[in-house]
Amino acid sequence: MSDRVIYLDHAATTALDRRVLEAMLPYLTTEYGNASSIYTLGRHAMQAIDASREQVAEILNCRPTEIAFTGCGSESDNLAIKGVAQAAQKKGNHLITSSIEHHAVLHTCQYLERLGFKTTYLPVDGYGRVNPEDVGRAITDQTVLVSVMYANNEVGTIEPVAEIGRICRARRVPFHIDAVQAGGALPLDVSALNADLLSLSAHKFYGPKGTGILYIRQGVRVLPQMQGGSQERGRRAGTENVAGIVGAATALRLAYEDLPEITPRITALRDRLIEGIMKIPGSHLTGHPSERLPNNASFCFEGVEGESILLSLDLLGIAASTGSACTSGSADPSHVLLAMGLPVALAHGSLRLTLGKENTEADVDTLLSALPEIIEKQRSLLV
Ligand code: PLP
């Protein structure tokens, strides 16, 4: 085993980019002011937040005032969904989402159901795609929000969000996009996406953990979920994480600057992985064959447990996942794979490999040379 971990789990999190760390360091050391303080040190902190907001707004093609910084992607999803639902309670009590969302969305809808809301969970096809026409059919005069993810965190399928947004806009229903997996990989122009709200999380694109972003289109009412000070224009109380905000904005800017170089390279590595792994007997590609994240290669293998594959790969210094980081360790098969119609037994044999900018062809080849034997061995143990 080499000293270097072959990290193939970039959908779970990414390493902080050194350039991002450099940008953050002053705000962790010398520029430690509270952005609410009126003296120079405080004003420096506020200026850094304002500049970060402008950088993010440029990438999302929106006004800086439409950007709120939060504590993570989950918080952005919670604020978007609870905030809009609770602000619109007098208008209606119906939510629409998909059956393959991240738990940050699904559990938030379930929470609102306990408060009297009703949720329609849209089905997906065998590739994990929502049919936009289903969204149109599900909207009623009680619908206060539609929330559909940009790209799925387990199988990488890209959803037709711009089309869904077009339908929502025509029916005057706010549309939230959970873009946590798409951030740094796919275009984020909120106007082209017809988005009213959009969630991001910095640690998915080489930024720091502990900083989320929520785009809230001007005019969309969101009830704050945190009471206290008037930070973030009253949308999120609490002293701002200045270093985290600077890190999130810097990471987002760098991700889109680097994109033209990185996307073709990562896509080629992903396709090499898929081609090699599909030669293993009893292997199935999960997710859409072409409408998928450039870095996502996910599979199900007949007659094996995904968790056992992970442990064997770990012994070789390879980090991978069965799918969602939040469900790993639980015995239940993934709700995403089941919603896509996979049989329960096959869904137990899932493996998600998500590439990042530091991965090489050698990493892919190491995985490809190790995996067939691991699977064969697991199958022989289970017979
Ligand atoms: N939404 C999606 C699609 C995700 O993949 C994740 C994290 O994996 C989240 C939301 C939650 O983001 P965070 O880990 O920043 O809370």
Residues whose N, C-alpha, C, O or C-beta is under 5 A from the ligand:
A	BS01	PLP	A11 C72 G73 S74 H102 A104 A151 N153 D178 V180 Q181 S201
